[in-house]
Amino acid sequence: MGRRSRCRRLQQQQRPEGAEDGAEGSGKRGEAGWEGGYPEIVKENKLFEHYYQELKIVPEGEWDQFMDALREPLPATLRITGYKSHAKEILHCLKNKYFKELEDLEVDGQKVEVPQPLSWYPEELAWHTNLSRKILRKSPQLEKFHQFLVSETESGNISRQEAVSMIPPLLLNVQPHHKRGLLLRMMWTTSAATCSSIKPRG
């Protein structure tokens, strides 16, 4: 299938008729990622604050600024997955259709940042933007882009993933001849060690 016909087909994909947010059969996994289907998070934790105040790693007078920085939402990031030729088709659609439509666009008085590739991720297969899931869900101007992301996420062609989670696979440099069981154990050990190192005690 040619690139143009593939791109046209992807653009025409819509949600199943009659599907509603949170309804069964509407693809909860994809919509939870792009629709913002989670409850509002209260970014307060007294034990967390007490732990880091006791460590005294934040200079006096900068605590409020430190907490405000922690509460800032992370940029929305996505990673294009799948076989190389298929991933290139998805990338072509994003760059030459959807990203171009975001240029000079404002939503609720906020200028939409055209997604930019993560400079350290190979072949422009990972991108970040200031578009929040709430804006994607509510803005009529972004409806087609939003539906594309939901559809491709449900199909496994796009993964909404924090940038920091993309680093371990790159560092592992997985090759076809590597043993699968050993690789999985290494990834599990790395994840467990990371979690334990950032979890406040007490």
FITOR-897137 format. One record per residue (C-alpha): residue number from 1; residue in one letter; x, y, z. Coordinates in Angstrom, 2 decimals. Layout:
# residues N
drenti resi:NUM	resn:a	u:X	v:Y	w:Z
...
This chain:
# residues 202
drenti resi:1	resn:m	u:0.00	v:0.00	w:0.00
drenti resi:2	resn:g	u:1.38	v:3.40	w:-0.97
drenti resi:3	resn:r	u:2.19	v:6.11	w:1.54
drenti resi:4	resn:r	u:-0.55	v:8.46	w:0.32
drenti resi:5	resn:s	u:-3.31	v:5.86	w:0.42
drenti resi:6	resn:r	u:-2.12	v:4.70	w:3.84
drenti resi:7	resn:c	u:-2.17	v:8.28	w:5.12
drenti resi:8	resn:r	u:-5.64	v:8.85	w:3.65
drenti resi:9	resn:r	u:-6.97	v:5.71	w:5.31
drenti resi:10	resn:l	u:-5.52	v:6.73	w:8.68
drenti resi:11	resn:q	u:-7.12	v:10.16	w:8.40
drenti resi:12	resn:q	u:-10.54	v:8.64	w:7.75
drenti resi:13	resn:q	u:-10.52	v:6.35	w:10.76
drenti resi:14	resn:q	u:-13.20	v:7.26	w:13.27
drenti resi:15	resn:r	u:-14.38	v:5.90	w:16.61
drenti resi:16	resn:p	u:-17.00	v:3.11	w:16.49
drenti resi:17	resn:e	u:-20.46	v:4.55	w:15.93
drenti resi:18	resn:g	u:-22.30	v:5.23	w:19.17
drenti resi:19	resn:a	u:-19.19	v:4.85	w:21.32
drenti resi:20	resn:e	u:-19.07	v:7.18	w:24.31
drenti resi:21	resn:d	u:-16.40	v:8.14	w:26.79
drenti resi:22	resn:g	u:-15.95	v:5.33	w:29.29
drenti resi:23	resn:a	u:-18.49	v:3.09	w:27.54
drenti resi:24	resn:e	u:-17.70	v:-0.58	w:27.06
drenti resi:25	resn:g	u:-16.22	v:-1.31	w:23.67
drenti resi:26	resn:s	u:-15.02	v:2.26	w:23.17
drenti resi:27	resn:g	u:-11.37	v:1.42	w:23.71
drenti resi:28	resn:k	u:-10.79	v:2.40	w:27.33
drenti resi:29	resn:r	u:-7.05	v:1.89	w:27.12
drenti resi:30	resn:g	u:-6.53	v:4.36	w:24.32
drenti resi:31	resn:e	u:-9.05	v:6.87	w:25.59
drenti resi:32	resn:a	u:-7.63	v:6.80	w:29.10
drenti resi:33	resn:g	u:-4.31	v:7.80	w:27.58
drenti resi:34	resn:w	u:-5.55	v:10.64	w:25.34
drenti resi:35	resn:e	u:-8.99	v:11.51	w:26.70
drenti resi:36	resn:g	u:-7.79	v:12.31	w:30.20
drenti resi:37	resn:g	u:-10.20	v:9.85	w:31.78
drenti resi:38	resn:y	u:-8.47	v:9.90	w:35.15
drenti resi:39	resn:p	u:-9.72	v:11.92	w:38.16
drenti resi:40	resn:e	u:-7.97	v:15.17	w:38.97
drenti resi:41	resn:i	u:-4.86	v:14.43	w:41.02
drenti resi:42	resn:v	u:-4.30	v:16.37	w:44.23
drenti resi:43	resn:k	u:-0.57	v:17.00	w:44.19
drenti resi:44	resn:e	u:-0.05	v:17.11	w:47.93
drenti resi:45	resn:n	u:1.62	v:14.59	w:50.21
drenti resi:46	resn:k	u:2.65	v:15.62	w:53.71
drenti resi:47	resn:l	u:4.89	v:12.58	w:54.21
drenti resi:48	resn:f	u:6.69	v:13.33	w:50.95
drenti resi:49	resn:e	u:7.23	v:16.97	w:51.95
drenti resi:50	resn:h	u:8.39	v:16.02	w:55.46
drenti resi:51	resn:y	u:10.88	v:13.49	w:54.05
drenti resi:52	resn:y	u:12.56	v:15.97	w:51.73
drenti resi:53	resn:q	u:12.47	v:18.79	w:54.25
drenti resi:54	resn:e	u:14.32	v:16.54	w:56.68
drenti resi:55	resn:l	u:16.97	v:15.81	w:54.04
drenti resi:56	resn:k	u:17.63	v:19.56	w:53.73
drenti resi:57	resn:i	u:18.57	v:19.26	w:50.07
drenti resi:58	resn:v	u:16.46	v:22.30	w:49.14
drenti resi:59	resn:p	u:17.94	v:25.64	w:50.23
drenti resi:60	resn:e	u:15.93	v:27.67	w:52.75
drenti resi:61	resn:g	u:13.56	v:30.07	w:51.09
drenti resi:62	resn:e	u:13.25	v:27.92	w:47.95
drenti resi:63	resn:w	u:10.87	v:25.27	w:49.24
drenti resi:64	resn:d	u:7.69	v:26.77	w:47.73
drenti resi:65	resn:q	u:9.44	v:27.25	w:44.39
drenti resi:66	resn:f	u:10.66	v:23.64	w:44.55
drenti resi:67	resn:m	u:7.14	v:22.30	w:45.20
drenti resi:68	resn:d	u:5.65	v:24.47	w:42.45
drenti resi:69	resn:a	u:8.18	v:23.00	w:40.00
drenti resi:70	resn:l	u:7.26	v:19.46	w:41.04
drenti resi:71	resn:r	u:3.58	v:20.20	w:40.46
drenti resi:72	resn:e	u:4.14	v:21.46	w:36.92
drenti resi:73	resn:p	u:2.64	v:18.98	w:34.43
drenti resi:74	resn:l	u:5.11	v:17.13	w:32.24
drenti resi:75	resn:p	u:4.97	v:17.70	w:28.49
drenti resi:76	resn:a	u:2.75	v:15.27	w:26.63
drenti resi:77	resn:t	u:4.97	v:12.74	w:24.88
drenti resi:78	resn:l	u:4.30	v:10.03	w:22.35
drenti resi:79	resn:r	u:6.36	v:7.31	w:20.72
drenti resi:80	resn:i	u:5.74	v:5.83	w:17.28
drenti resi:81	resn:t	u:6.00	v:2.04	w:17.39
drenti resi:82	resn:g	u:5.73	v:-0.84	w:14.97
drenti resi:83	resn:y	u:7.78	v:-2.00	w:12.01
drenti resi:84	resn:k	u:10.17	v:0.49	w:10.47
drenti resi:85	resn:s	u:8.30	v:1.07	w:7.19
drenti resi:86	resn:h	u:4.96	v:1.32	w:9.02
drenti resi:87	resn:a	u:6.39	v:3.71	w:11.61
drenti resi:88	resn:k	u:7.67	v:5.94	w:8.80
drenti resi:89	resn:e	u:4.17	v:6.13	w:7.33
drenti resi:90	resn:i	u:2.73	v:7.19	w:10.69
drenti resi:91	resn:l	u:5.49	v:9.77	w:11.07
drenti resi:92	resn:h	u:4.81	v:11.11	w:7.58
drenti resi:93	resn:c	u:1.10	v:11.58	w:8.40
drenti resi:94	resn:l	u:1.86	v:13.33	w:11.68
drenti resi:95	resn:k	u:4.44	v:15.73	w:10.26
drenti resi:96	resn:n	u:2.78	v:16.56	w:6.95
drenti resi:97	resn:k	u:-0.86	v:16.74	w:8.04
drenti resi:98	resn:y	u:-1.63	v:16.96	w:11.74
drenti resi:99	resn:f	u:1.39	v:18.93	w:12.95
drenti resi:100	resn:k	u:0.99	v:21.45	w:10.14
drenti resi:101	resn:e	u:-2.61	v:22.06	w:11.23
drenti resi:102	resn:l	u:-1.37	v:23.06	w:14.69
drenti resi:103	resn:e	u:0.74	v:25.96	w:13.41
drenti resi:104	resn:d	u:-0.55	v:29.37	w:14.63
drenti resi:105	resn:l	u:-3.38	v:27.66	w:16.51
drenti resi:106	resn:e	u:-4.62	v:29.02	w:19.86
drenti resi:107	resn:v	u:-6.91	v:27.21	w:22.30
drenti resi:108	resn:d	u:-8.45	v:29.16	w:25.19
drenti resi:109	resn:g	u:-5.93	v:31.95	w:24.63
drenti resi:110	resn:q	u:-2.99	v:29.56	w:24.83
drenti resi:111	resn:k	u:-0.77	v:29.15	w:21.78
drenti resi:112	resn:v	u:-0.52	v:25.51	w:20.85
drenti resi:113	resn:e	u:3.04	v:24.31	w:20.66
drenti resi:114	resn:v	u:3.66	v:22.31	w:17.52
drenti resi:115	resn:p	u:5.08	v:18.95	w:18.67
drenti resi:116	resn:q	u:8.86	v:18.71	w:18.54
drenti resi:117	resn:p	u:10.97	v:15.54	w:18.25
drenti resi:118	resn:l	u:12.95	v:14.42	w:21.27
drenti resi:119	resn:s	u:16.47	v:15.21	w:20.10
drenti resi:120	resn:w	u:18.01	v:12.09	w:21.69
drenti resi:121	resn:y	u:15.47	v:9.57	w:20.34
drenti resi:122	resn:p	u:16.43	v:7.96	w:16.99
drenti resi:123	resn:e	u:14.75	v:8.74	w:13.68
drenti resi:124	resn:e	u:12.24	v:11.27	w:15.07
drenti resi:125	resn:l	u:10.07	v:8.47	w:16.47
drenti resi:126	resn:a	u:9.38	v:10.26	w:19.78
drenti resi:127	resn:w	u:7.73	v:13.69	w:20.18
drenti resi:128	resn:h	u:6.68	v:16.10	w:22.92
drenti resi:129	resn:t	u:4.26	v:19.03	w:23.13
drenti resi:130	resn:n	u:2.51	v:21.31	w:25.63
drenti resi:131	resn:l	u:-0.87	v:19.92	w:24.54
drenti resi:132	resn:s	u:-2.57	v:18.46	w:27.60
drenti resi:133	resn:r	u:-5.04	v:15.60	w:27.41
drenti resi:134	resn:k	u:-7.75	v:18.01	w:28.60
drenti resi:135	resn:i	u:-7.13	v:20.38	w:25.67
drenti resi:136	resn:l	u:-7.05	v:17.48	w:23.21
drenti resi:137	resn:r	u:-10.35	v:16.21	w:24.52
drenti resi:138	resn:k	u:-12.25	v:19.50	w:24.67
drenti resi:139	resn:s	u:-11.00	v:21.52	w:21.70
drenti resi:140	resn:p	u:-13.05	v:21.27	w:18.47
drenti resi:141	resn:q	u:-10.01	v:22.48	w:16.48
drenti resi:142	resn:l	u:-8.07	v:19.42	w:17.61
drenti resi:143	resn:e	u:-10.82	v:16.85	w:17.13
drenti resi:144	resn:k	u:-9.31	v:15.16	w:14.04
drenti resi:145	resn:f	u:-5.84	v:15.04	w:15.60
drenti resi:146	resn:h	u:-7.32	v:13.67	w:18.80
drenti resi:147	resn:q	u:-9.25	v:10.94	w:17.00
drenti resi:148	resn:f	u:-6.14	v:9.98	w:15.05
drenti resi:149	resn:l	u:-4.15	v:9.60	w:18.28
drenti resi:150	resn:v	u:-6.88	v:7.53	w:19.94
drenti resi:151	resn:s	u:-7.26	v:5.28	w:16.90
drenti resi:152	resn:e	u:-3.53	v:4.72	w:16.42
drenti resi:153	resn:t	u:-2.98	v:4.15	w:20.15
drenti resi:154	resn:e	u:-5.69	v:1.48	w:20.18
drenti resi:155	resn:s	u:-4.05	v:-0.11	w:17.12
drenti resi:156	resn:g	u:-0.66	v:-0.18	w:18.86
drenti resi:157	resn:n	u:0.96	v:2.18	w:16.36
drenti resi:158	resn:i	u:1.45	v:5.03	w:18.85
drenti resi:159	resn:s	u:2.27	v:4.79	w:22.54
drenti resi:160	resn:r	u:1.71	v:7.63	w:24.98
drenti resi:161	resn:q	u:4.77	v:7.24	w:27.18
drenti resi:162	resn:e	u:6.73	v:9.56	w:29.46
drenti resi:163	resn:a	u:10.09	v:10.50	w:27.98
drenti resi:164	resn:v	u:12.01	v:9.11	w:30.97
drenti resi:165	resn:s	u:10.48	v:5.67	w:30.31
drenti resi:166	resn:m	u:11.90	v:5.67	w:26.79
drenti resi:167	resn:i	u:15.50	v:5.81	w:28.03
drenti resi:168	resn:p	u:16.08	v:2.24	w:29.38
drenti resi:169	resn:p	u:15.21	v:0.45	w:26.09
drenti resi:170	resn:l	u:17.60	v:2.75	w:24.22
drenti resi:171	resn:l	u:20.42	v:2.08	w:26.69
drenti resi:172	resn:l	u:19.80	v:-1.68	w:26.55
drenti resi:173	resn:n	u:20.31	v:-1.55	w:22.76
drenti resi:174	resn:v	u:18.29	v:-4.72	w:22.22
drenti resi:175	resn:q	u:19.41	v:-6.86	w:19.27
drenti resi:176	resn:p	u:17.60	v:-9.81	w:17.62
drenti resi:177	resn:h	u:20.16	v:-12.31	w:18.94
drenti resi:178	resn:h	u:19.77	v:-11.30	w:22.60
drenti resi:179	resn:k	u:18.15	v:-13.87	w:24.90
drenti resi:180	resn:r	u:14.58	v:-12.87	w:25.72
drenti resi:181	resn:g	u:14.48	v:-14.24	w:29.29
drenti resi:182	resn:l	u:17.68	v:-12.48	w:30.33
drenti resi:183	resn:l	u:16.49	v:-9.22	w:28.77
drenti resi:184	resn:l	u:13.18	v:-9.32	w:30.63
drenti resi:185	resn:r	u:14.95	v:-9.97	w:33.95
drenti resi:186	resn:m	u:17.32	v:-7.06	w:33.32
drenti resi:187	resn:m	u:14.41	v:-4.71	w:32.55
drenti resi:188	resn:w	u:12.46	v:-5.85	w:35.63
drenti resi:189	resn:t	u:15.53	v:-5.40	w:37.86
drenti resi:190	resn:t	u:16.15	v:-1.92	w:36.43
drenti resi:191	resn:s	u:12.54	v:-0.88	w:36.98
drenti resi:192	resn:a	u:12.45	v:-2.25	w:40.52
drenti resi:193	resn:a	u:15.72	v:-0.52	w:41.44
drenti resi:194	resn:t	u:14.47	v:2.78	w:40.03
drenti resi:195	resn:c	u:11.20	v:2.60	w:41.95
drenti resi:196	resn:s	u:12.90	v:1.75	w:45.24
drenti resi:197	resn:s	u:15.40	v:4.57	w:44.85
drenti resi:198	resn:i	u:12.75	v:7.26	w:44.45
drenti resi:199	resn:k	u:10.27	v:6.06	w:47.04
drenti resi:200	resn:p	u:10.38	v:8.20	w:50.23
drenti resi:201	resn:r	u:10.83	v:6.21	w:53.41
drenti resi:202	resn:g	u:8.95	v:6.84	w:56.60
